Amino acid sequence: MTAQACRVDDPHCITCGDEGVPMRVTAADAVTAVCRDAAGDTHEVAIDLVGPVGAGDHLLVHAGVAIATLEAAS
Amino acid sequence: MKYVDEYRDAQLGQAVATQILSEVDPDRHYKVMEVCGGHTHSIYKYGIDDLLPANVELVHGPGCPVCVIPMGRVDDGIAIAHHDGVIFTCFGDMMRVPGSEHTLLEAKAQGADVRMVYSPLDALRIARENPDREVVFFAIGFETTAPSTALTLKRAKAEGLRNFSCVCNHVTIVPPLRALLESPDLRLDGFIGPGHVCTVVGARPFHFIPADYGRPVVISGFEPLDILQSILMILRQLRGGRHEVENQYRRVVPDEGNLRALQVMAEVFALRPHFEWRGLGFISQSALRLSDAYAEFDAEQRFATPSVRVADPKACQCGEVLKGVIKPWECKVFGTACTPEHAIGTCMVSPEGACAAYYNFGRYARQREAV
């Protein structure tokens, strides 16, 4: 389980950049989802703000917290 | 990965760029502001401005949360970090933001226990693991980040954690946008709306821009195709004489926002009557404090701080850059006295700051053009 570091030498700070990271849920309980990002790294994500999710769902994650569920683009 | 790769397709990008070329009036100059620092970063990273016609100018807005933190707030954070027994936590970029004398990184070198965290929830974990220490989280960010802080405080309260508190510097995006639109020295034709702020607040708060100021807004994603398509949608509105809020980022942004996040924010935060923004001055009702129900977690009440307003360095033109009045390279100290390694202004500190983004991704190309 990796926790993505926020480093002073990081070329891009996703927290400060208001950026959200798309991640795919691999497992979840009522408050936490285990997710994988595009690089294959695994993260624990709080899902209080998006409600129940299941394996295969895609989330937008900001600062360790899911802020949206991704849906098919229009 | 789904939702990422398809929005980085180079051929599709070229096709949208060609459509943009067909939409512009060659006799008109267009100024489009990207509000969010994340957009600024993507524009430079992917060279999006190089794909645009010369008469479509992108103006970088105030949407980098690090860049708008005034020096006095940094000084307050450093003062708290130096209290005995305090573990001071903040996001990575915040470590290098200059206060009047030092940065938090320098305070750490002087012996303060300053730690970088990726999430406010990491700060909460540190508080759980160190029950005999006071753990303070220096919260920054717009409405994208504020729900994470609110959720963290809700958990702290539910767990009865008494050694955790927060310096709340969360800001809201609409008041500075209104201030910019009222600014007489700035003429903008349209706005690329902040996609992740809108994920939380929805599209509704931005309707005042077309309604009161007659300017189009397109809420945009952050991949290169998202931004190119949003620029195309703005140009089409302008060509058709329309001005409305459109949502390019429908895969993420519902019109009503994230109601759970808004509910948590309403419980934990209250509006400050005014707040100072670096380069923009004091703006009414533009920032959040902890609500009375969460006052026990307010580090500003728990610790003594200088709370002194500090003027920006005279050489720094971050204010003009944040307002889009000048380009980063037009600042007197850009790339000379002010670099990412030795930043004078906050726009050079954060990678999402317009100056740092231009320095890192565009400076050398600009020099070649000059030659």
Contacts between the chains, C-beta under 8 A, distances in Angstrom:
chain1	res1	chain2	res2	distance
A	3	B	118	6.2
A	3	B	122	7.1
A	4	B	118	5.6
A	5	B	92	7.8
A	5	B	116	7.5
A	5	B	118	6.3
A	6	B	91	5.4
A	6	B	92	3.8
A	6	B	93	7.9
A	6	B	116	5.4
A	6	B	117	6.7
A	6	B	118	4.3
A	7	B	92	5.2
A	7	B	116	6.8
A	8	B	92	5.2
A	8	B	93	7.4
A	8	B	95	5.1
A	8	B	96	5.7
A	8	B	105	6.5
A	8	B	116	7.2
A	10	B	92	6.0
A	10	B	351	7.5
A	11	B	351	5.9
A	11	B	360	7.2
A	12	B	41	6.3
A	12	B	45	7.9
A	12	B	351	5.1
A	12	B	352	7.8
A	13	B	91	6.6
A	13	B	92	5.3
A	13	B	93	4.7
A	13	B	350	6.8
A	13	B	351	6.0
A	13	B	352	7.1
A	15	B	91	4.7
A	15	B	92	7.5
A	15	B	93	7.8
A	15	B	118	6.8
A	15	B	119	7.7
A	15	B	141	7.1
A	15	B	145	6.6
A	16	B	37	7.4
A	16	B	64	7.0
A	16	B	65	5.9
A	16	B	66	4.9
A	16	B	91	5.7
A	16	B	92	7.5
A	16	B	93	4.2
A	16	B	94	7.4
A	16	B	140	7.3
A	16	B	141	7.4
A	16	B	350	5.2
A	16	B	351	7.7
A	16	B	352	5.8
A	17	B	36	8.0
A	17	B	37	5.5
A	17	B	38	4.2
A	17	B	41	5.6
A	17	B	64	7.4
A	17	B	350	7.6
A	17	B	351	6.9
A	17	B	352	4.0
A	18	B	36	5.5
A	18	B	37	6.4
A	18	B	38	4.8
A	18	B	63	6.7
A	18	B	64	8.0
A	18	B	65	7.0
A	18	B	141	6.9
A	18	B	142	5.9
A	18	B	144	4.6
A	18	B	145	7.1
A	18	B	194	6.7
A	18	B	196	5.0
A	18	B	197	6.6
A	18	B	352	7.5
A	19	B	38	4.5
A	19	B	41	7.9
A	19	B	196	6.8
A	19	B	222	6.2
A	20	B	144	7.3
A	20	B	195	8.0
A	20	B	196	4.9
A	20	B	199	6.8
A	20	B	222	7.7
A	20	B	252	7.2
A	22	B	1	6.5
A	22	B	2	7.7
A	22	B	3	4.5
A	22	B	4	5.7
A	24	B	1	7.2
A	24	B	2	7.5
A	37	B	1	7.5
A	38	B	1	3.8
A	38	B	4	5.2
A	46	B	121	6.2
A	46	B	148	8.0
A	46	B	151	6.4
A	48	B	151	5.5
A	48	B	260	7.3
A	48	B	264	7.8
A	49	B	147	5.7
A	49	B	151	6.5
A	49	B	258	6.1
A	49	B	260	4.8
A	49	B	261	4.7
A	49	B	264	6.9
A	50	B	258	7.5
A	50	B	260	7.1
A	51	B	260	6.9
A	58	B	2	6.5
A	58	B	3	5.9
A	60	B	196	7.6
A	60	B	199	6.6
A	60	B	252	5.5
A	62	B	144	5.5
A	62	B	145	6.6
A	62	B	148	6.5
A	62	B	196	6.6
A	63	B	91	7.9
A	63	B	118	6.7
A	63	B	119	4.5
A	63	B	120	6.7
A	63	B	121	8.0
A	63	B	141	8.0
A	63	B	145	5.9
A	63	B	148	4.4
A	64	B	118	6.2
A	64	B	119	3.0
A	64	B	120	7.8
A	64	B	121	5.1
A	64	B	122	7.0
A	64	B	148	6.8
A	65	B	119	6.8
A	65	B	121	7.1
A	65	B	147	6.7
A	65	B	148	4.3
A	65	B	151	6.0
A	67	B	144	6.8
A	67	B	147	6.4
A	67	B	148	8.0
A	67	B	196	7.3
A	67	B	199	5.4
A	67	B	200	6.2
A	67	B	258	6.0
A	67	B	261	6.3
A	68	B	199	4.7
A	68	B	252	5.0
A	68	B	253	7.5
A	68	B	254	8.0
A	68	B	258	6.3
A	70	B	3	5.2
A	70	B	251	5.7
A	70	B	252	6.2
A	71	B	250	7.8
A	71	B	251	5.6
A	71	B	252	7.9
A	72	B	251	6.7
A	73	B	3	7.7
A	73	B	6	7.9
A	73	B	250	6.7
A	73	B	251	4.2
A	74	B	250	4.5
A	74	B	251	7.3
